[in-house]
C-alpha cells in the first residue's frame, strides 16, 4: 500500500515536472519570438537595400538580374528559417519526451514493485493468477516501449524528410537563379 508520504512525494514530483515542462515551453516560445524578430529585421533591411538597388537600375536587363539575384538568397533564408523553427520545436518536443519517458519508467517501476509485493503476499494456490498478472504487466511494458521506439523512428524519418525537402527547395532556387542569370 502507498503511504501518505509517498502520495505527497509523487504529487510533488509531478508538479515539479509540470513546472519544468511549462518553463521549457516558454523558452521555446521565446526562441520563436526571437527568431521572428531577427527574420523580420533582416527582411526589412534586405528589402530596403533591394529597393534602393532596383531604383538605381539603369536598364531592364540590370533590373532582371537584380530580381534573379533576389530569388536564391530568399529560398536559402526561408529554408534556414524553417530549419531554425524546426530545431526549436524538436528541441522542445525532445524535452517533453524525456520527461514523459522518465515518468513512464518511474511509474512502471513503482507498479512492478506493487506487483512483486502482491506476489509475495499472495495466498497459496494463486500462482496461476499471479503469473497471468505478471505476464499482462510485462506485455503492457513491452507495448509502451514499442510505442516509444515507433515515435522516435517516426520523428527521425520526419526530420530526414524535412532536410530533404529543404535541400530540394534550395537547389531548385539555385537552378532557377542560374537559369535567370543566363538570359
N, C-alpha and C positions, 0 to 999 in steps of 0.2 A: 504494500500500500504506500501511496505517496503521503508524505508528511506536509504540514502546512508550510514549513520552511522550504521544502522542495518546490512546492507550488509557487511560493513567493519568488524564489530564486529563478524559476523558469519564466515567470511573468516579467521579472526584472531583465533577464537576458533577452526576452522577446522585445521589450520596449527599447533596450539599447540597440538591438539590431534594427528596429524600425527607425529610430532616430538617426542611426548611421546611414541607412539607405536614403532617408529623406535628405540628409546632408549631401550625399553623393548625387542625388537627383538635382539639387540646387546647384551644385558645382557644374554639372552637365549643362544646365540652363545658362549659367554664367558664361561658360565656354562658348556656347552657341551665340549668345548675345555679343560677346567679344568678336567672334568670327564674323558675324554680320556687320558689326560696326567697321571692322577692318576692311571687309569686302566693299562696303558702301563708300568709305573714304577713298579707297583705291579706284573704284569705278568712277567716282566723281572727278578725281584728279586726271585719270586717263581720258575721260570724256572731254574735259576742258582742253587737255593737250591735243586730242584728236580734232576737236572743233577748230582750234587755232590752226592746226596743220591744214585742214580742209579749206578754211577761209583763205589760207595763203597759197593754195594750189594755183598753178599758172595755166594748166590746161586740163582737158578731160582725162588724158592718159595718166597724169600725175594723181588726179582725183581717184581714178580706178585703182591705181597702185596703193594709195593710202587706204582705201576700203579693203583691198585684198590683204594688206598687212594687218588690218584690224581683226580679221577672222581667226587666224591661227592663235594669237595670244588669248583671244576671248575664249576659244574652245579649251585651251590648256588651263586657263584660270578657272573656268567653270568646272573642269574635271578636278582640279586641285581643291576647289571649294567643296565639291561633293565628297572628295576623299577626306577632307578635314571633318566635315559633318558626319560622315560615316564613322570615322575614328572616334569622335566624341560619343556618338550613340552606342557603338560597340563597346567602348570602354565602360560606359555606364551600365550597359547590359551585362558586361562581364562581372562588374561588382555585384549586381543583383544575383547573378548566377552563383557566384562564390558564396554569398550569404545563404542563398536557398539550399545549396548543396551541403553547406556546413550544418544548417538547421535540420535538413533531412537526415544526415548522417547521425547527428546527435539524437534525434527522435527515434531513429531505428535502433541505436544502441540502447537507449532507455527502454524501448519496447521489448527488445531482446532480453534485457535484464529482468523485466517483469515476467516474461515468458519463462525464463530459466528459473526464476524464483517460484513461479506457479508450478513448474515441472517438479522441482524438488519437494514441494509440499503437496503434490497430487496424491490422492488416495490410491491404495493398491488396486490393480486391475484397470487403471485408466491409461495404461501405457499406449494403447492404440489411439485414443483421443489426443493424447499429448503429442504423439508422432504426427498425427494429421495436422494439429495446430502448428507445430514447428515447420512442417512441410509448407503449409499455407503462408506462414510468415516468410520463409525463405523464398518462396515463389514471388511474393509481393516485393521483397527487397530486390530480387533479380529484375522484376519488371521496372522498378524505379531506376535502377542502374541502366537498363536498356534504353529507357526514355531519355535519360541524361546523355547517354552516348549518341543517340539519334539527334538530339538537339544540337550537340556540339558538331556533329558531322554536317547537319543542315546549315549551321552558322558558317562553318568553314567553306562549304560549297557556295553559299550566298556571297561570301567575301571574294572568292575566286571569280565568280561570275561578275561581280561589281568591278573588279580590277580589269577583267577582260573587256567589258563594255566601255569603261573609261578609256582604256588604251585604244580601242577601236575608234571611239569618238575623236580622240586627239589625232590619231593617224589620218582619219577622214578629213579633219580640218586642215592638216598639213598638206594633204594631197590637193584639196580644193584651193588652198592658198597658192601652192606651187603652180597649179594649172592657171589660176587667175593672173599670176605674175607673168607667165609666158605669153599671154595675149597681148 
